Amino acid sequence: RIPNFFRRLFAEGAFSQAFIPVLTEYMTSRAHAEVQILISRVFGCLLTAMTLLTFVA
């Protein structure tokens, strides 16, 4: 079940469809430092979730 969930989330583009518009909006209307903060926070959240799921599994 877990591999299928991640396939649906990442491979089929659900994350990209949600994240890319937000990133584009940030890049056009915010400073470069704010864009970097957004990317860092998203990466940190994904890394934490993946680490927790790895330990649980």
MDAnalysis code that builds the backbone (N, CA, C; Angstrom):
import MDAnalysis as mda
import numpy as np

u = mda.Universe.empty(171, n_residues=57, atom_resindex=np.repeat(np.arange(57), 3), trajectory=True)
u.add_TopologyAttr("name", ["N", "CA", "C"] * 57)
u.add_TopologyAttr("resid", np.arange(1, 58))
u.add_TopologyAttr("resname", ["ARG", "ILE", "PRO", "ASN", "PHE", "PHE", "ARG", "ARG", "LEU", "PHE", "ALA", "GLU", "GLY", "ALA", "PHE", "SER", "GLN", "ALA", "PHE", "ILE", "PRO", "VAL", "LEU", "THR", "GLU", "TYR", "MET", "THR", "SER", "ARG", "ALA", "HIS", "ALA", "GLU", "VAL", "GLN", "ILE", "LEU", "ILE", "SER", "ARG", "VAL", "PHE", "GLY", "CYS", "LEU", "LEU", "THR", "ALA", "MET", "THR", "LEU", "LEU", "THR", "PHE", "VAL", "ALA"])
u.atoms.positions = np.array([
    [0.812, -1.197, 0.000],
    [0.000, 0.000, 0.000],
    [0.860, 1.268, 0.000],
    [1.921, 1.258, 0.770],
    [2.759, 2.453, 0.869],
    [3.433, 2.781, -0.461],
    [4.030, 1.797, -1.152],
    [4.624, 2.138, -2.455],
    [3.597, 2.684, -3.451],
    [2.399, 2.136, -3.439],
    [1.361, 2.640, -4.345],
    [0.963, 4.071, -3.993],
    [0.912, 4.372, -2.709],
    [0.597, 5.731, -2.276],
    [1.642, 6.714, -2.778],
    [2.911, 6.371, -2.615],
    [3.971, 7.269, -3.065],
    [4.004, 7.381, -4.580],
    [3.690, 6.316, -5.268],
    [3.625, 6.380, -6.729],
    [2.531, 7.350, -7.149],
    [1.363, 7.257, -6.525],
    [0.276, 8.173, -6.861],
    [0.614, 9.610, -6.491],
    [1.301, 9.785, -5.382],
    [1.610, 11.132, -4.905],
    [2.667, 11.815, -5.763],
    [3.735, 11.106, -6.097],
    [4.863, 11.730, -6.791],
    [4.920, 11.387, -8.273],
    [4.789, 10.145, -8.638],
    [4.971, 9.742, -10.028],
    [3.850, 10.243, -10.927],
    [2.644, 10.296, -10.404],
    [1.526, 10.733, -11.232],
    [1.304, 12.230, -11.169],
    [2.164, 12.932, -10.440],
    [2.170, 14.374, -10.509],
    [1.280, 15.124, -9.541],
    [0.722, 14.468, -8.543],
    [-0.149, 15.176, -7.605],
    [0.622, 16.254, -6.851],
    [1.814, 15.924, -6.402],
    [2.619, 16.911, -5.683],
    [3.021, 18.053, -6.611],
    [3.429, 17.722, -7.804],
    [3.850, 18.746, -8.767],
    [2.697, 19.678, -9.127],
    [1.513, 19.111, -9.307],
    [0.365, 19.929, -9.663],
    [-0.004, 20.893, -8.549],
    [0.273, 20.536, -7.317],
    [-0.034, 21.420, -6.194],
    [1.107, 22.393, -5.907],
    [2.336, 21.946, -6.044],
    [3.484, 22.750, -5.616],
    [3.966, 23.742, -6.669],
    [3.994, 23.366, -7.911],
    [4.537, 24.222, -8.974],
    [3.797, 25.554, -9.081],
    [2.460, 25.593, -9.044],
    [1.795, 26.909, -9.091],
    [2.156, 27.810, -7.903],
    [2.282, 27.219, -6.729],
    [2.660, 28.004, -5.556],
    [4.086, 28.521, -5.713],
    [4.980, 27.675, -6.159],
    [6.365, 28.089, -6.371],
    [6.461, 29.189, -7.420],
    [5.725, 29.049, -8.499],
    [5.733, 30.060, -9.554],
    [5.229, 31.399, -9.036],
    [4.169, 31.364, -8.237],
    [3.630, 32.597, -7.654],
    [4.657, 33.253, -6.737],
    [5.329, 32.446, -5.935],
    [6.373, 32.975, -5.056],
    [7.514, 33.579, -5.868],
    [7.902, 32.922, -6.939],
    [9.032, 33.407, -7.727],
    [8.722, 34.717, -8.434],
    [7.460, 34.934, -8.783],
    [7.107, 36.160, -9.498],
    [6.803, 37.324, -8.566],
    [6.410, 37.034, -7.320],
    [5.964, 38.130, -6.463],
    [6.766, 38.299, -5.172],
    [7.701, 37.422, -4.910],
    [8.453, 37.493, -3.660],
    [9.946, 37.594, -3.935],
    [10.664, 37.939, -2.892],
    [12.121, 38.029, -2.992],
    [12.732, 36.633, -3.074],
    [13.946, 36.586, -3.590],
    [14.647, 35.304, -3.758],
    [14.811, 34.582, -2.415],
    [15.067, 35.327, -1.365],
    [15.243, 34.717, -0.036],
    [13.966, 34.027, 0.431],
    [12.810, 34.612, 0.132],
    [11.539, 33.998, 0.522],
    [11.281, 32.720, -0.271],
    [11.677, 32.710, -1.530],
    [11.536, 31.504, -2.354],
    [12.400, 30.391, -1.773],
    [13.611, 30.720, -1.386],
    [14.512, 29.729, -0.788],
    [13.936, 29.188, 0.518],
    [13.319, 30.037, 1.314],
    [12.705, 29.586, 2.568],
    [11.570, 28.616, 2.280],
    [10.730, 28.935, 1.293],
    [9.631, 28.033, 0.921],
    [10.171, 26.669, 0.503],
    [11.157, 26.670, -0.367],
    [11.729, 25.411, -0.848],
    [12.347, 24.628, 0.310],
    [13.032, 25.298, 1.191],
    [13.651, 24.636, 2.339],
    [12.608, 24.016, 3.253],
    [11.535, 24.733, 3.492],
    [10.483, 24.207, 4.375],
    [9.769, 23.014, 3.759],
    [9.475, 23.092, 2.478],
    [8.818, 21.962, 1.810],
    [9.738, 20.745, 1.826],
    [11.010, 20.957, 1.514],
    [11.967, 19.855, 1.532],
    [12.077, 19.258, 2.933],
    [12.127, 20.118, 3.944],
    [12.216, 19.643, 5.320],
    [11.006, 18.816, 5.733],
    [9.830, 19.264, 5.349],
    [8.604, 18.511, 5.664],
    [8.585, 17.161, 4.958],
    [8.949, 17.154, 3.681],
    [8.979, 15.886, 2.949],
    [10.029, 14.938, 3.509],
    [11.188, 15.456, 3.856],
    [12.242, 14.630, 4.419],
    [11.819, 14.044, 5.760],
    [11.190, 14.845, 6.588],
    [10.711, 14.362, 7.887],
    [9.652, 13.288, 7.709],
    [8.709, 13.504, 6.823],
    [7.658, 12.514, 6.587],
    [8.233, 11.210, 6.062],
    [9.153, 11.301, 5.125],
    [9.747, 10.091, 4.556],
    [10.574, 9.350, 5.611],
    [11.286, 10.087, 6.458],
    [12.076, 9.459, 7.506],
    [11.178, 8.737, 8.499],
    [10.112, 9.394, 8.921],
    [9.167, 8.759, 9.852],
    [8.531, 7.515, 9.260],
    [8.115, 7.611, 8.002],
    [7.505, 6.446, 7.351],
    [8.508, 5.301, 7.191],
    [9.754, 5.644, 6.944],
    [10.777, 4.612, 6.819],
    [10.980, 3.888, 8.150],
    [11.020, 4.658, 9.233],
    [11.179, 4.023, 10.544],
    [9.977, 3.188, 10.934],
    [8.785, 3.656, 10.613],
    [7.560, 2.912, 10.931],
    [7.492, 1.627, 10.126],
    [7.846, 1.727, 8.845],
    [7.768, 0.542, 7.976],
    [8.865, -0.439, 8.347],
])
